[in-house]
């Protein structure tokens, strides 16, 4: 049999997990060095998760952009672990929060369990105890080679009903009008469940029907998950209730370093622009703008930008976190709809840099600049070469 891989590696599957946590207003365990805490899941977006970590807690933990955090979470009864980067903080509908990068992998823990598939609802599953009395149980999870079974309510000591390695028979009422009777053996104890492995004496035809049911049940659950998935992101119900009506916001550029040539940085917040200004400010000017959804040019009049030209601005740098839309969409609108004549660079993490570079160029950018990790000499060299190329 092929090795089991219970990890979640596809970005859509990972996002579905965090959206379910949002819906249930669940908590996520966070570890940073020797510090540990549990924080409520507030929201999920295409590239980040947002947790209810207060400014006080953030300060006590001394979290800074780029800090690596370890997350532990439970989805449908199964534990997972992920490593993420801390990206910043702010308020979401008045609630203090911290932003973490969307993980690229959710590593499954407790992979020894017979729990490849966890249904949305337990499945009725009567079983025989060690005295051959029939008890009402519920199947909580299923695997190719067994299932996890919960005893009747009120059961305090699992071993009083079935000991480790004890044999039993389960009647899985998995389909309307049909039940599957299978011999099992207790393989392990969990928290209020037994792990029941199918015995070698199990009828091959019945096992085939079981595995066919399992395949169909997983497929149906996947279809339901896809139908509920919100590609734009999700906020917890309680948090969404605090949302205030949107107010029109007029974006204004803010000069961080007043020097020519002037680099316009489009980014959400000022954490990255301030870091850039500190690194390159001796050679380049830096102005930051957190743009809204409309055209960019009308917001830059104070920098000499008008219908005739782009004034003092010599280069536009689009950071991968922008408030309105995505960085690629902003780049495409700027290069195509606004026919921006000055060079555009997109900036982000080193992950899949070649793919990001191809997408950036297709959207109208000159190149993709790696700024996470931030290597000062490489950044200055790229900015300098780009400006000289378009001088």
Backbone torsions as a table, in degrees:
resi	resn	phi	psi	omega
1	UNK	NA	139.3	-179.3
2	UNK	-63.8	149.8	179.2
3	UNK	-62.2	138.6	-179.6
4	UNK	-77.6	134.4	175.1
5	UNK	-123.6	101.4	-177.8
6	UNK	-95.8	1.1	178.1
7	UNK	-66.2	155.3	172.7
8	UNK	-107.7	116.0	-173.4
9	UNK	-117.8	-20.2	179.9
10	UNK	-82.2	133.9	-173.0
11	UNK	-59.4	-36.9	-179.2
12	UNK	-67.0	-40.4	177.9
13	UNK	-64.5	-39.1	178.2
14	UNK	-64.7	-43.6	-179.8
15	UNK	-65.1	-36.3	177.7
16	UNK	-60.2	-38.3	177.9
17	UNK	-60.1	-48.6	-177.5
18	UNK	-69.9	-29.8	175.3
19	UNK	-68.5	-36.4	175.6
20	UNK	-65.8	-36.9	176.9
21	UNK	-64.7	-37.8	176.7
22	UNK	-63.5	-46.8	-178.5
23	UNK	-59.3	-39.6	-179.6
24	UNK	-88.2	1.3	-176.7
25	UNK	49.2	47.4	-177.7
26	UNK	-81.4	168.3	177.6
27	UNK	-107.7	152.5	179.9
28	UNK	-121.3	134.2	175.8
29	UNK	-80.4	133.0	-178.6
30	UNK	-124.0	134.6	176.9
31	UNK	-126.9	136.9	176.7
32	UNK	-140.9	104.0	-173.5
33	UNK	64.1	-125.0	179.1
34	UNK	-91.7	2.7	-177.2
35	UNK	-94.6	141.1	-179.0
36	UNK	-138.7	148.6	177.4
37	UNK	-165.6	163.5	175.6
38	UNK	-117.0	130.1	-175.3
39	UNK	-134.4	146.5	-175.9
40	UNK	-74.8	139.9	175.1
41	UNK	-76.4	118.8	-177.3
42	UNK	-98.8	-43.0	-174.9
43	UNK	-161.1	162.0	178.1
44	UNK	-136.5	134.9	177.6
45	UNK	-127.0	173.5	-178.3
46	UNK	-56.6	-23.4	-176.8
47	UNK	-129.2	6.6	-178.2
48	UNK	-156.3	164.2	170.6
49	UNK	-120.4	149.6	-175.1
50	UNK	-123.6	122.2	-178.1
51	UNK	-113.3	152.1	-179.2
52	UNK	-80.1	62.7	176.2
53	UNK	-96.2	118.4	-175.5
54	UNK	-72.0	163.5	177.5
55	UNK	-61.8	-35.2	178.9
56	UNK	-64.4	-47.1	179.6
57	UNK	-65.4	-40.3	177.8
58	UNK	-60.2	-42.2	178.9
59	UNK	-66.6	-39.7	178.8
60	UNK	-64.6	-34.5	179.4
61	UNK	-83.6	-11.1	-178.7
62	UNK	57.0	47.4	-179.6
63	UNK	-78.5	131.8	176.5
64	UNK	-128.9	153.0	178.6
65	UNK	-50.8	132.6	-178.8
66	UNK	97.5	-11.2	178.6
67	UNK	-62.9	139.2	-178.6
68	UNK	-93.7	125.3	179.8
69	UNK	-117.2	150.0	175.2
70	UNK	-107.9	127.8	179.0
71	UNK	-107.1	141.8	168.8
72	UNK	-127.2	132.6	-175.9
73	UNK	-145.7	165.1	179.1
74	UNK	-124.3	125.1	177.3
75	UNK	-123.1	120.2	-178.6
76	UNK	51.1	42.1	176.4
77	UNK	81.6	-2.9	-178.1
78	UNK	-108.4	132.6	-178.6
79	UNK	-84.8	143.1	177.4
80	UNK	-135.4	161.1	178.1
81	UNK	-134.4	145.2	178.6
82	UNK	-147.3	154.0	174.2
83	UNK	-112.8	128.6	-175.8
84	UNK	-134.4	163.6	175.9
85	UNK	-100.0	137.7	171.9
86	UNK	-75.5	129.7	-173.0
87	UNK	-115.2	-11.0	179.7
88	UNK	149.0	-174.6	-176.5
89	UNK	-146.2	171.6	179.7
90	UNK	169.8	-159.3	177.4
91	UNK	-120.9	137.6	176.9
92	UNK	-117.0	107.9	-175.4
93	UNK	52.7	41.2	176.7
94	UNK	86.1	-3.1	-178.7
95	UNK	-99.9	127.2	177.9
96	UNK	-64.4	133.7	-172.8
97	UNK	-150.8	160.2	175.4
98	UNK	-122.6	142.8	-177.8
99	UNK	-102.3	131.3	178.1
100	UNK	-122.6	146.3	179.0
101	UNK	-65.3	145.7	175.5
102	UNK	-66.3	124.5	-179.3
103	UNK	-67.8	152.2	177.4
104	UNK	-91.7	-9.6	-179.0
105	UNK	-149.8	133.4	166.7
106	UNK	-107.8	109.9	-176.7
107	UNK	-85.8	124.6	-178.5
108	UNK	-73.0	134.8	173.7
109	UNK	-103.3	169.8	-179.8
110	UNK	51.7	47.8	-176.6
111	UNK	-73.5	-5.3	177.1
112	UNK	-75.0	-14.4	-173.1
113	UNK	-71.4	153.0	175.0
114	UNK	-88.4	65.8	-171.2
115	UNK	-144.2	56.2	176.6
116	UNK	-70.9	-27.0	-177.0
117	UNK	-136.1	126.2	177.7
118	UNK	-115.7	114.3	-178.7
119	UNK	-71.1	161.3	178.0
120	UNK	-66.7	-27.9	177.2
121	UNK	-132.0	144.1	176.1
122	UNK	-59.8	151.5	-179.2
123	UNK	-106.4	127.6	178.3
124	UNK	-53.9	135.1	-174.9
125	UNK	-154.1	81.3	174.6
126	UNK	-58.5	150.4	-178.8
127	UNK	-148.6	163.8	177.7
128	UNK	-99.9	134.9	177.7
129	UNK	-86.6	-172.7	-174.6
130	UNK	-73.0	-6.5	173.2
131	UNK	-102.4	10.8	-178.7
132	UNK	64.5	21.7	172.1
133	UNK	-86.6	140.9	-179.0
134	UNK	-84.6	128.4	-179.6
135	UNK	-120.2	153.9	177.0
136	UNK	-87.8	113.2	177.1
137	UNK	-117.9	176.7	176.9
138	UNK	-136.0	128.2	176.2
139	UNK	-79.1	120.8	-175.3
140	UNK	-96.9	-25.7	-178.5
141	UNK	-155.6	158.7	-175.1
142	UNK	-135.5	147.0	173.3
143	UNK	-134.9	173.9	178.6
144	UNK	-61.6	-31.0	-172.1
145	UNK	-114.6	8.8	179.9
146	UNK	171.2	-166.1	-178.5
147	UNK	-150.7	166.8	173.8
148	UNK	-107.0	129.0	-171.1
149	UNK	-120.6	130.8	175.9
150	UNK	-99.7	139.7	-178.4
151	UNK	-78.2	176.3	175.8
152	UNK	-59.5	152.4	177.8
153	UNK	-57.1	142.1	179.5
154	UNK	93.8	-8.3	178.0
155	UNK	-69.8	125.4	-176.7
156	UNK	-98.8	-44.0	-176.2
157	UNK	-117.4	112.5	-176.9
158	UNK	-60.7	-38.6	-175.0
159	UNK	-69.3	-16.1	175.6
160	UNK	-69.4	-23.2	-177.2
161	UNK	-102.8	-41.9	177.2
162	UNK	-146.8	123.0	178.9
163	UNK	-85.9	167.6	175.3
164	UNK	-59.9	134.1	-178.8
165	UNK	73.8	3.0	176.4
166	UNK	-67.6	147.9	177.4
167	UNK	-95.1	152.9	-178.9
168	UNK	-155.8	175.1	173.0
169	UNK	-128.7	131.1	179.0
170	UNK	-112.7	147.3	175.6
171	UNK	-117.1	99.2	-176.3
172	UNK	-83.4	111.2	179.4
173	UNK	-92.8	72.4	-170.7
174	UNK	-88.2	-22.4	-177.2
175	UNK	-134.7	148.3	-179.1
176	UNK	-59.8	127.0	178.2
177	UNK	77.2	5.4	-178.7
178	UNK	-141.1	142.1	175.0
179	UNK	-135.2	151.8	-179.6
180	UNK	-116.8	121.1	-179.2
181	UNK	-103.1	123.0	-173.5
182	UNK	-137.8	138.5	174.5
183	UNK	-79.5	140.4	-177.4
184	UNK	-138.5	167.4	175.4
185	UNK	-135.1	140.1	-179.4
186	UNK	-70.6	114.0	-177.4
187	UNK	-94.3	-30.2	179.6
188	UNK	-164.3	163.0	173.3
189	UNK	-104.4	138.6	171.6
190	UNK	-118.3	-162.7	178.0
191	UNK	-79.5	98.6	179.7
192	UNK	64.5	28.4	174.8
193	UNK	-145.0	156.7	167.7
194	UNK	-105.1	144.0	167.3
195	UNK	-92.8	114.3	-173.2
196	UNK	-109.5	114.3	179.1
197	UNK	-93.9	137.3	179.6
198	UNK	-64.1	136.6	-179.8
199	UNK	-75.2	155.5	179.4
200	UNK	-63.3	-22.6	-178.4
201	UNK	-80.1	0.3	-178.6
202	UNK	-60.0	137.5	179.7
203	UNK	-62.7	131.4	-175.0
204	UNK	-65.6	-37.2	179.1
205	UNK	-65.4	-44.2	179.3
206	UNK	-64.8	-39.5	177.6
207	UNK	-63.6	-37.9	176.9
208	UNK	-63.0	-41.1	176.9
209	UNK	-65.0	-38.9	178.4
210	UNK	-62.2	-47.4	-176.2
211	UNK	-68.7	-31.8	175.2
212	UNK	-66.7	-42.1	176.2
213	UNK	-61.4	-43.3	-179.1
214	UNK	-60.8	-43.5	179.3
215	UNK	-61.2	-44.9	-179.2
216	UNK	-68.2	-38.5	-179.9
217	UNK	-64.7	-40.8	178.4
218	UNK	-66.0	-40.1	179.6
219	UNK	-64.1	-43.2	179.3
220	UNK	-64.8	-40.3	178.4
221	UNK	-64.9	-40.3	178.5
222	UNK	-62.0	-40.1	177.9
223	UNK	-64.4	-41.0	178.2
224	UNK	-64.6	-40.6	179.5
225	UNK	-62.4	-43.5	-179.7
226	UNK	-65.0	-36.6	-179.0
227	UNK	-69.8	-26.5	-179.0
228	UNK	-91.1	-14.3	-174.3
229	UNK	-67.4	133.5	178.2
230	UNK	-107.2	104.7	-176.7
231	UNK	-60.1	-27.6	-178.4
232	UNK	-80.0	-8.7	-178.9
233	UNK	111.3	173.6	-175.6
234	UNK	-149.0	145.2	173.9
235	UNK	-115.9	153.0	177.1
236	UNK	-62.1	149.7	-175.9
237	UNK	-58.6	-43.9	-178.6
238	UNK	-64.7	-38.2	179.8
239	UNK	-70.1	-41.1	-179.7
240	UNK	-60.5	-29.8	179.1
241	UNK	-68.5	-17.0	179.0
242	UNK	-89.7	-5.0	-175.1
243	UNK	-64.2	132.4	177.2
244	UNK	-94.6	153.4	178.0
245	UNK	-55.7	138.7	-177.8
246	UNK	-63.5	136.3	178.2
247	UNK	-111.5	139.1	178.8
248	UNK	-62.8	131.2	-177.8
249	UNK	-118.9	128.7	177.0
250	UNK	-98.1	117.8	-178.3
251	UNK	-79.5	140.8	177.7
252	UNK	-129.8	135.6	177.1
253	UNK	-71.3	148.5	177.5
254	UNK	-128.7	123.0	-178.3
255	UNK	-80.1	122.3	177.2
256	UNK	-94.0	-37.6	174.8
257	UNK	-134.1	118.4	-175.8
258	UNK	-91.7	90.8	-176.7
259	UNK	-154.5	148.5	174.2
260	UNK	-102.9	142.5	-0.2
261	UNK	-71.8	148.0	-174.9
262	UNK	-100.7	126.7	178.2
263	UNK	-101.3	124.2	177.3
264	UNK	-91.5	119.2	179.7
265	UNK	-104.6	119.9	175.6
266	UNK	-97.2	116.4	-175.9
267	UNK	-160.1	155.5	173.1
268	UNK	-83.0	122.1	-177.9
269	UNK	76.4	-175.7	-175.6
270	UNK	-121.4	9.9	-178.5
271	UNK	-62.3	-53.0	179.5
272	UNK	-69.2	-47.5	179.7
273	UNK	-56.9	-38.8	179.7
274	UNK	-65.3	-38.7	178.5
275	UNK	-66.0	-40.8	178.5
276	UNK	-64.3	-44.9	-178.8
277	UNK	-60.6	-39.9	179.4
278	UNK	-64.9	-35.1	-175.8
279	UNK	-80.1	-38.1	-171.4
280	UNK	-114.8	3.8	-171.8
281	UNK	-64.0	-16.9	178.5
282	UNK	-77.5	-16.3	-177.2
283	UNK	-118.6	-30.5	-176.4
284	UNK	-128.9	149.2	169.3
285	UNK	-81.3	152.4	-179.0
286	UNK	-134.3	126.5	174.8
287	UNK	-126.2	136.8	-176.0
288	UNK	-112.7	143.8	176.7
289	UNK	-143.3	131.0	174.4
290	UNK	-101.3	88.2	-167.3
291	UNK	-75.4	152.1	172.2
292	UNK	-85.8	-168.8	-175.2
293	UNK	-75.8	-15.1	-175.0
294	UNK	-81.5	-175.1	178.7
295	UNK	-58.8	150.0	-176.0
296	UNK	-83.2	-40.8	-170.9
297	UNK	-56.0	-43.8	-177.9
298	UNK	-61.2	-20.3	-178.6
299	UNK	-86.6	-2.0	-171.8
300	UNK	-113.7	18.6	-177.1
301	UNK	-57.3	-36.8	-177.8
302	UNK	-69.4	-10.7	176.7
303	UNK	-100.3	11.1	178.0
304	UNK	86.1	9.9	-180.0
305	UNK	-82.4	128.4	178.1
306	UNK	-149.3	-167.8	-178.3
307	UNK	-66.0	-19.6	-176.5
308	UNK	-92.1	-21.6	-178.2
309	UNK	-176.5	-177.4	-175.9
310	UNK	-107.5	24.0	169.7
311	UNK	54.4	-129.7	-175.0
312	UNK	-78.7	-14.8	-174.0
313	UNK	-75.1	125.9	179.8
314	UNK	-106.3	-16.7	-176.8
315	UNK	-158.8	143.8	176.0
316	UNK	-111.5	127.4	178.3
317	UNK	-115.0	117.7	-178.4
318	UNK	-103.4	112.4	177.8
319	UNK	-76.0	152.0	-173.1
320	UNK	-71.7	-9.3	173.7
321	UNK	-108.6	104.0	173.9
322	UNK	-122.3	151.1	-173.6
323	UNK	-73.7	-40.8	-173.7
324	UNK	-102.9	112.2	-179.8
325	UNK	71.8	-154.3	178.6
326	UNK	-112.5	164.0	179.7
327	UNK	-62.7	-38.4	178.7
328	UNK	-64.6	-41.3	178.1
329	UNK	-63.2	-42.9	179.6
330	UNK	-62.4	-42.9	179.4
331	UNK	-62.4	-43.8	-178.2
332	UNK	-64.0	-43.3	179.8
333	UNK	-65.6	-40.3	-177.2
334	UNK	-67.0	-42.3	-176.5
335	UNK	-80.3	-33.9	-174.7
336	UNK	-97.8	-54.2	-176.0
337	UNK	-75.0	-37.2	-178.8
338	UNK	-99.7	-1.1	176.6
339	UNK	47.1	49.2	-178.1
340	UNK	-62.3	121.4	-176.2
341	UNK	-86.3	-10.4	-178.5
342	UNK	-95.5	157.5	-175.3
343	UNK	-64.9	146.2	177.8
344	UNK	-120.6	130.1	172.5
345	UNK	-115.4	141.6	170.6
346	UNK	-104.8	146.6	-174.2
347	UNK	-133.0	144.4	179.3
348	UNK	-176.0	-155.7	-175.2
349	UNK	-81.6	166.0	-179.2
350	UNK	-78.4	-11.7	-179.3
351	UNK	-61.6	127.7	177.8
352	UNK	51.3	46.1	-174.1
353	UNK	-61.0	-38.3	-179.0
354	UNK	-64.2	-42.1	178.3
355	UNK	-64.0	-43.5	179.5
356	UNK	-64.4	-36.8	179.5
357	UNK	-65.2	-43.0	179.1
358	UNK	-62.5	-42.5	179.6
359	UNK	-67.2	-38.2	-179.6
360	UNK	-64.2	-45.5	179.8
361	UNK	-64.2	-39.8	178.4
362	UNK	-63.7	-28.6	-179.6
363	UNK	-84.7	-6.9	177.4
364	UNK	115.1	0.4	179.5
365	UNK	-80.8	160.2	176.5
366	UNK	-78.1	-38.3	-175.5
367	UNK	-164.1	173.0	174.2
368	UNK	-112.8	126.1	-176.3
369	UNK	-104.5	122.7	177.2
370	UNK	-79.7	120.6	179.3
371	UNK	-122.5	0.6	175.2
372	UNK	-136.5	98.2	8.6
373	UNK	-74.1	151.0	-175.7
374	UNK	-90.0	111.8	178.2
375	UNK	-112.0	107.1	-169.1
376	UNK	-56.8	-48.5	-176.0
377	UNK	-63.3	-39.9	179.3
378	UNK	-66.3	-40.6	179.2
379	UNK	-64.8	-47.5	-179.6
380	UNK	-61.8	-42.2	-179.2
381	UNK	-62.3	-43.6	-179.9
382	UNK	-65.8	-43.2	178.3
383	UNK	-62.6	-44.3	-177.8
384	UNK	-63.2	-46.9	-178.3
385	UNK	-64.8	-39.6	-179.2
386	UNK	-65.9	-43.9	179.1
387	UNK	-64.2	-40.9	178.8
388	UNK	-66.2	-35.9	-178.8
389	UNK	-64.7	-32.3	-176.6
390	UNK	-107.0	12.0	-178.9
391	UNK	-68.4	NA	NA
